[in-house]
Amino acid sequence: MSILRIDSSANTADSITRKLTDRIVAKLGDSDIVTRDLALEPLPQITHTWAVARATPESDRAPEQIEALKESDKLVAELLSADTIVIGAPIYNFGVPASLKAWIDLVARVGVTFRYTENGPEGLVKGKRVIIAMASGGVPAGSPADFVTEYLKFVLGFLGITDVTIVAADALAKDAEGTIARANNQIDGLAIAA
């Protein structure tokens, strides 16, 4: 099994989501693991050149367009080659960290990871499993104020990934010890194979 691990917490020392993604990856066992630490290795934002390049047929791209898509192509290849994607997603001001949004912007590529059909959009990234380790001070997972897990499930579904599990540490400001224990129990209950 191959795993793509994505950490997005700016807190590199005491991050709850990083501790949870550590435990999830350990629970999944021996695997080929690719790690993307978006705090330590920030991704570029999309630019005008990037946007024009992704809409230009591959055979017609100028050298600067090929260069503009290079990181995006690498991220898409990592996504497509993974069986399981483990995402550490803390809630920052009710949303995903900017670093995680940059990753989404770079992998959501029309004609590559999704396409438009006469019946609407179709995700092209199928047969993947995603486990999201979410942490918040007090926003309950799945609540009206949770714009992280619902957004991620929507975006992943748009790309064709519907097997999504949420591991929530969502009351850290109220009961950190109990919240982390509940999240660890969720991890203990994860099935090893998708």
C-alpha positions as CSV (number, residue, x, y, z in Angstrom):
1,M,0.0,0.0,0.0
2,S,1.2,3.5,-0.8
3,I,0.4,6.4,1.5
4,L,0.5,10.1,0.7
5,R,0.8,12.0,4.0
6,I,0.0,15.7,4.0
7,D,0.7,17.9,7.1
8,S,-0.5,21.4,7.0
9,S,-0.2,22.7,10.5
10,A,2.1,25.7,10.9
11,N,2.8,24.3,14.4
12,T,5.7,21.9,13.7
13,A,6.6,21.1,17.3
14,D,3.4,20.5,19.2
15,S,0.8,20.0,16.5
16,I,-2.1,17.8,17.4
17,T,-2.8,17.0,13.7
18,R,0.8,15.9,13.2
19,K,0.6,13.6,16.2
20,L,-2.6,12.2,14.8
21,T,-1.2,11.7,11.3
22,D,1.8,10.0,12.9
23,R,-0.5,7.5,14.7
24,I,-2.7,7.0,11.6
25,V,0.4,6.2,9.4
26,A,1.7,3.8,12.1
27,K,-1.7,2.1,12.3
28,L,-1.7,1.5,8.6
29,G,1.5,-0.4,8.9
30,D,4.4,-1.0,6.5
31,S,3.8,1.1,3.5
32,D,5.5,3.2,0.8
33,I,5.0,6.6,2.3
34,V,5.4,10.0,0.6
35,T,5.3,12.9,3.0
36,R,4.3,16.5,2.1
37,D,4.9,18.9,4.9
38,L,3.3,22.1,3.7
39,A,4.7,24.2,6.5
40,L,8.3,23.2,6.0
41,E,8.1,23.1,2.2
42,P,5.5,25.7,1.2
43,L,3.8,25.4,-2.2
44,P,3.5,28.2,-4.7
45,Q,0.2,30.0,-5.2
46,I,-1.4,29.7,-8.6
47,T,-0.5,32.5,-10.9
48,H,-1.7,33.9,-14.3
49,T,1.0,31.9,-16.0
50,W,0.0,28.7,-14.2
51,A,-3.7,29.2,-15.1
52,V,-3.0,29.8,-18.7
53,A,-0.6,26.9,-18.9
54,R,-3.1,24.4,-17.4
55,A,-5.6,25.4,-20.1
56,T,-3.1,25.1,-22.9
57,P,-2.8,21.7,-24.6
58,E,0.4,20.0,-23.4
59,S,1.9,19.9,-26.9
60,D,1.4,23.7,-27.2
61,R,2.9,24.8,-23.9
62,A,5.8,27.2,-23.9
63,P,8.9,26.5,-21.7
64,E,7.7,28.9,-19.0
65,Q,4.3,27.2,-19.0
66,I,5.9,23.8,-18.6
67,E,8.0,25.2,-15.7
68,A,4.9,26.8,-14.1
69,L,3.1,23.4,-14.0
70,K,6.1,21.4,-12.8
71,E,5.2,21.4,-9.1
72,S,1.6,20.8,-9.8
73,D,2.4,17.9,-12.1
74,K,4.5,16.4,-9.3
75,L,1.7,16.8,-6.7
76,V,-0.8,15.3,-9.0
77,A,1.5,12.3,-9.7
78,E,1.9,11.8,-5.9
79,L,-1.9,11.9,-5.5
80,L,-2.6,9.5,-8.3
81,S,0.0,7.0,-7.1
82,A,-1.2,6.8,-3.5
83,D,-3.7,4.2,-2.3
84,T,-4.4,6.1,0.9
85,I,-4.1,9.9,1.6
86,V,-3.7,11.0,5.2
87,I,-4.3,14.7,5.7
88,G,-3.6,16.7,8.8
89,A,-6.1,19.6,8.8
90,P,-6.2,22.0,11.7
91,I,-9.0,24.6,11.6
92,Y,-7.6,28.1,11.2
93,N,-10.2,30.9,11.5
94,F,-12.9,28.4,10.5
95,G,-11.2,27.2,7.4
96,V,-8.3,25.1,6.1
97,P,-4.7,26.5,6.4
98,A,-3.6,28.5,3.4
99,S,-0.9,25.9,2.7
100,L,-3.5,23.1,2.3
101,K,-5.6,25.3,0.1
102,A,-2.5,25.9,-2.1
103,W,-2.2,22.0,-2.4
104,I,-5.8,21.7,-3.4
105,D,-5.5,24.5,-6.0
106,L,-2.5,22.7,-7.5
107,V,-4.0,19.2,-7.7
108,A,-7.5,20.2,-8.9
109,R,-6.8,20.2,-12.6
110,V,-9.5,20.0,-15.3
111,G,-8.7,17.2,-17.7
112,V,-6.3,15.6,-15.2
113,T,-8.0,15.1,-11.8
114,F,-11.5,16.0,-12.9
115,R,-13.4,16.7,-16.2
116,Y,-16.6,18.3,-17.3
117,T,-19.2,16.2,-19.1
118,E,-22.6,16.8,-20.5
119,N,-23.9,15.4,-17.1
120,G,-21.7,17.7,-15.0
121,P,-18.3,17.4,-13.5
122,E,-16.7,13.9,-13.0
123,G,-13.8,13.2,-10.7
124,L,-11.0,11.2,-12.2
125,V,-9.2,10.3,-9.0
126,K,-11.0,7.1,-8.0
127,G,-10.3,4.1,-5.8
128,K,-8.5,6.1,-3.1
129,R,-9.0,6.2,0.7
130,V,-8.6,9.5,2.6
131,I,-8.2,9.8,6.4
132,I,-8.4,13.4,7.6
133,A,-7.0,14.2,11.1
134,M,-8.9,17.4,12.0
135,A,-8.1,19.5,15.1
136,S,-9.9,22.6,16.5
137,G,-10.2,24.5,19.7
138,G,-13.9,24.2,19.9
139,V,-15.5,23.8,16.4
140,P,-17.3,20.4,16.4
141,A,-16.6,18.3,13.4
142,G,-19.6,18.3,11.1
143,S,-21.2,21.4,12.8
144,P,-22.4,24.4,10.8
145,A,-19.2,26.2,11.8
146,D,-17.0,23.4,10.5
147,F,-15.9,24.6,7.1
148,V,-12.9,22.3,7.1
149,T,-14.1,18.7,7.0
150,E,-17.2,19.5,4.9
151,Y,-15.1,21.5,2.4
152,L,-12.4,18.7,2.2
153,K,-15.1,16.0,1.7
154,F,-16.7,18.1,-1.0
155,V,-13.4,18.9,-2.8
156,L,-12.2,15.3,-2.6
157,G,-15.6,14.0,-3.8
158,F,-15.3,16.5,-6.7
159,L,-12.0,14.8,-7.6
160,G,-13.7,11.4,-7.4
161,I,-12.6,10.3,-3.8
162,T,-15.6,9.3,-1.7
163,D,-14.0,7.0,0.9
164,V,-13.3,9.7,3.5
165,T,-12.9,9.1,7.2
166,I,-12.7,12.0,9.7
167,V,-10.6,11.6,12.9
168,A,-11.7,14.6,15.0
169,A,-9.9,16.3,17.9
170,D,-12.5,19.0,17.9
171,A,-12.7,20.3,21.5
172,L,-9.1,21.0,22.5
173,A,-9.9,24.2,24.3
174,K,-12.6,22.6,26.4
175,D,-11.1,19.1,27.2
176,A,-7.8,18.5,25.4
177,E,-7.1,15.2,27.2
178,G,-10.5,13.8,26.5
179,T,-10.6,15.0,22.9
180,I,-7.2,13.5,22.1
181,A,-8.2,10.2,23.8
182,R,-11.4,10.1,21.6
183,A,-9.4,10.8,18.5
184,N,-6.9,8.1,19.4
185,N,-9.7,5.7,19.9
186,Q,-11.0,6.5,16.4
187,I,-7.5,5.7,15.0
188,D,-7.4,2.5,17.0
189,G,-10.7,1.5,15.3
190,L,-9.5,2.3,11.7
191,A,-9.5,-0.6,9.3
192,I,-6.0,-1.3,8.0
193,A,-7.1,-1.9,4.4
194,A,-9.5,0.2,2.5
